[in-house]
Amino acid sequence: MTVGWRGEYKIDLGQVICREYVLWVVDIDTKLFRSFLAVATERSFSLGARRLGFSQATMSLRIRGLEEKLGVRLLDRDPRNVQLTAAGRSLLPEVRALVGMHDEMMKRLRAAPAVAGVRLGIAEGHVASLLPRLMRDMRDDRFGVQLEILCGTNGCLQHMVVSRRLDLAILSMPGSSAAGLDLCSLQLHWVASPGFAPEAGAPLPVAWHEDACFFRMSGTAALKSAGVAYREVLIGSDERIVQAAVEAGTAVTVMAEGTVPPALEVLPPDLRLPALERAAVRLLESPGAQSEAVRAVKRRILGAYRGAEALAA
C-alpha cells in the first residue's frame, strides 16, 4: 500500500488562499511484490516466472503493473540481463521484509488452534457461584474453546451426560455417590428471607425445584424423617422463580453453603428444623475419548474447586 497526498484546490477569500489536500491510497497486491522479489533474486524474468510457477508473459505484466502503481521504474531490461534501478535497489529490502512478514502472519494463523465447542451442564444452585469465574478463566485460556452451557436439574443433566448430549456436567449428589470426580462437599441449609417465622401449628411452606433436584429430595427426606408437616407452595423449573418466592417471604427452601444470595439468610437452629445432609458436588464426564478442548475445560473446573494445583495436573 502506498500513501500520499494528491490534489490542491485554491479558493480566493480576499487576502487568504486556502489549500485542501486529499489523502490518496494505493493498495498493491502482495503477488506483485512477490514477483518483483523473484525477478530481483534470479536477475531473470524467465527464471523468476519459473520459480513462482507461471509464464514469463505473466511476470512481465505483473512487473509492469507494479511499476505503474508505484510510479517508478524498478528494473532495467536487456536481452541478456536484468538489473535493478536505483529505485529498485532502494525498494528491495522493504519488499523482502513485507513478503516475509506476510508469510509469517499466514503461517501463524494457520497454526492457531481452531475454536472447539464444549457442551457443559451446570446444575441449578451452582450457576451464580461458578459460571462467572469459569467464563473468565476460559476467555483467558490458551485453547480456543467455545462453551455451550446448559443449566438444569441434576437428573436431567445426568441423563444428558450418559447419552453424550453433554461433554461435562457439574451436579449435586448424595455424599455416598461414587459417580464422577469429587469437586467438593457442601453443607445444605434451610434458607428464607430475613425475619421469616413459620406460622405456629401450620405446615411449613416450602419452595423448591422439580422432583429430580437433589436439594428437594434432601429437604423432603429430612422433613418426613423428623415428622415435620409441610406444604409445597411452589415447585419451579428455574432457580430464579424459586428464589423470588422465597425472597417474598412466602416459603423456605434448601441451598448449599456459599450459594445463598444476599437477599436471603440461613435459618437459625432455634426454629428446630431438621438437620440436612452434606451434598457432594461432582463432575460427570461423557463416556468415550475426550478432545483437548474438553480436557481444558475440565482442568479449569477442577481449578475453580481445588485450586491452582489442579490446573497444573
NUFI-517361 format. One line per 3 residues: number of its first residue (from 1); their letters; for each residue z, x, y of C-alpha. Coordinates in steps of 0.5 Angstrom, whole numbers. Example, Ala and Ser with C-alpha at 12.3 -4.5 7.8 and 13.67 -1.06 7.14 Angstrom:
BEGIN
1> as> 16 25 -9; 14 27 -2
//
This chain:
BEGIN
1> mtv> 0 0 0; -2 3 7; 2 0 13
4> gwr> -1 1 20; -2 -2 27; -8 -6 29
7> gey> -11 -10 35; -9 -10 42; -9 -16 47
10> kid> -9 -15 54; -6 -21 59; -6 -20 66
13> lgq> 0 -22 69; -1 -19 76; 2 -13 76
16> vic> 4 -13 69; 0 -11 63; 2 -14 56
19> rey> 0 -11 50; 1 -14 43; 1 -10 37
22> vlw> 0 -14 30; 2 -11 23; -3 -10 18
25> vvd> -2 -8 11; -7 -6 6; -5 -7 -2
28> idt> -8 -2 -6; -9 -3 -14; -5 2 -18
31> klf> -11 3 -22; -15 6 -16; -9 12 -15
34> rsf> -9 13 -23; -17 14 -22; -16 19 -17
37> lav> -11 23 -20; -15 23 -27; -21 26 -23
40> ate> -17 31 -19; -14 33 -25; -20 34 -29
43> rsf> -25 36 -23; -30 32 -26; -32 24 -25
46> slg> -34 24 -33; -28 27 -36; -23 23 -31
49> arr> -27 17 -34; -27 19 -41; -19 21 -40
52> lgf> -18 13 -38; -23 10 -43; -28 7 -38
55> sqa> -35 9 -36; -37 14 -30; -40 9 -26
58> tms> -34 5 -26; -30 11 -24; -35 12 -18
61> lri> -34 5 -16; -26 6 -16; -26 13 -12
64> rgl> -31 10 -7; -26 3 -6; -20 8 -6
67> eek> -23 12 0; -26 6 4; -19 3 3
70> lgv> -15 9 6; -21 10 11; -21 18 9
73> rll> -26 22 4; -22 25 -2; -27 28 -6
76> drd> -33 33 -4; -38 32 -10; -44 36 -12
79> prn> -48 36 -19; -43 42 -22; -36 41 -19
82> vql> -31 36 -15; -27 39 -10; -21 36 -6
85> taa> -22 35 1; -16 37 6; -14 29 6
88> grs> -15 29 -2; -10 35 -3; -5 32 2
91> llp> -5 26 -2; -5 28 -9; 3 30 -9
94> evr> 4 23 -7; -1 19 -11; 2 23 -17
97> alv> 9 21 -15; 7 14 -14; 4 13 -21
100> gmh> 10 17 -24; 15 12 -21; 11 6 -23
103> dem> 10 8 -30; 18 10 -31; 19 3 -28
106> mkr> 15 0 -33; 18 4 -39; 25 2 -37
109> lra> 23 -6 -36; 20 -6 -43; 26 -2 -46
112> apa> 31 -7 -43; 34 -12 -48; 31 -19 -48
115> vag> 36 -24 -46; 39 -27 -52; 42 -34 -53
118> vrl> 49 -35 -56; 52 -42 -57; 60 -42 -56
121> gia> 64 -48 -57; 71 -49 -54; 76 -54 -56
124> egh> 79 -58 -50; 85 -55 -48; 83 -48 -47
127> vas> 77 -49 -43; 80 -48 -36; 84 -42 -38
130> llp> 79 -39 -42; 72 -40 -39; 72 -37 -32
133> rlm> 74 -31 -35; 69 -31 -40; 64 -33 -36
136> rdm> 65 -27 -31; 66 -22 -37; 59 -24 -40
139> rdd> 56 -23 -33; 58 -16 -32; 57 -14 -40
142> rfg> 51 -9 -41; 48 -14 -46; 43 -19 -44
145> vql> 47 -26 -46; 46 -33 -44; 52 -37 -46
148> eil> 51 -44 -48; 58 -47 -48; 60 -54 -51
151> cgt> 67 -57 -50; 69 -62 -55; 74 -64 -60
154> ngc> 77 -59 -66; 74 -63 -71; 67 -64 -68
157> lqh> 66 -56 -66; 69 -54 -73; 63 -58 -77
160> mvv> 58 -55 -72; 60 -48 -74; 60 -50 -81
163> srr> 53 -53 -80; 51 -47 -76; 49 -51 -70
166> ldl> 54 -47 -66; 55 -39 -67; 62 -39 -65
169> ail> 68 -44 -63; 75 -43 -61; 80 -48 -64
172> smp> 87 -50 -64; 89 -51 -71; 96 -51 -75
175> gss> 99 -45 -76; 98 -45 -83; 91 -45 -83
178> aag> 87 -39 -85; 80 -40 -82; 77 -36 -78
181> ldl> 80 -30 -73; 87 -31 -71; 87 -30 -63
184> csl> 94 -32 -61; 100 -37 -62; 102 -42 -57
187> qlh> 108 -47 -57; 106 -54 -56; 110 -58 -50
190> wva> 111 -65 -48; 108 -66 -41; 108 -71 -36
193> spg> 107 -72 -28; 113 -69 -24; 119 -74 -24
196> fap> 117 -78 -30; 122 -82 -34; 121 -86 -40
199> eag> 123 -94 -40; 129 -95 -44; 128 -98 -50
202> apl> 121 -99 -49; 116 -95 -54; 114 -88 -51
205> pva> 107 -89 -47; 102 -83 -49; 95 -81 -48
208> whe> 91 -76 -52; 84 -74 -55; 81 -77 -61
211> dac> 83 -77 -68; 80 -70 -69; 84 -67 -64
214> ffr> 90 -62 -66; 94 -64 -61; 94 -71 -62
217> msg> 96 -70 -69; 101 -66 -68; 104 -71 -63
220> taa> 104 -77 -67; 107 -73 -73; 113 -71 -69
223> lks> 114 -78 -67; 113 -81 -73; 118 -76 -77
226> agv> 123 -77 -71; 122 -84 -72; 120 -85 -64
229> ayr> 117 -91 -63; 110 -90 -58; 104 -94 -56
232> evl> 98 -91 -54; 96 -92 -47; 89 -88 -47
235> igs> 85 -85 -52; 80 -81 -49; 74 -76 -51
238> der> 75 -72 -45; 81 -68 -43; 80 -70 -35
241> ivq> 81 -77 -37; 87 -76 -41; 90 -71 -35
244> aav> 88 -76 -30; 92 -82 -34; 98 -77 -35
247> eag> 98 -75 -27; 98 -82 -25; 105 -83 -29
250> tav> 103 -88 -34; 104 -83 -40; 106 -77 -43
253> tvm> 101 -72 -47; 101 -66 -51; 99 -59 -48
256> aeg> 99 -52 -50; 103 -47 -46; 99 -43 -41
259> tvp> 95 -49 -40; 99 -54 -36; 96 -55 -30
262> pal> 100 -55 -23; 100 -63 -22; 104 -63 -29
265> evl> 110 -61 -32; 113 -59 -39; 118 -65 -40
268> ppd> 126 -62 -40; 130 -62 -47; 134 -68 -44
271> lrl> 129 -73 -46; 130 -72 -53; 123 -72 -55
274> pal> 122 -69 -62; 120 -61 -62; 113 -60 -63
277> era> 110 -54 -67; 106 -48 -65; 99 -48 -65
280> avr> 94 -42 -68; 88 -41 -63; 83 -39 -68
283> lle> 76 -36 -67; 71 -39 -72; 64 -36 -74
286> spg> 58 -39 -76; 56 -36 -83; 51 -31 -84
289> aqs> 49 -25 -80; 50 -24 -73; 46 -22 -67
292> eav> 48 -16 -63; 49 -22 -57; 54 -26 -62
295> rav> 58 -20 -63; 58 -18 -56; 61 -25 -54
298> krr> 66 -24 -60; 68 -18 -57; 69 -21 -50
301> ilg> 73 -27 -53; 78 -22 -57; 79 -18 -51
304> ayr> 81 -24 -47; 86 -26 -52; 88 -19 -55
307> gae> 87 -14 -49; 82 -8 -48; 83 -5 -55
310> ala> 79 -11 -58; 73 -9 -53; 73 -2 -56
313> a> 73 -4 -63
//
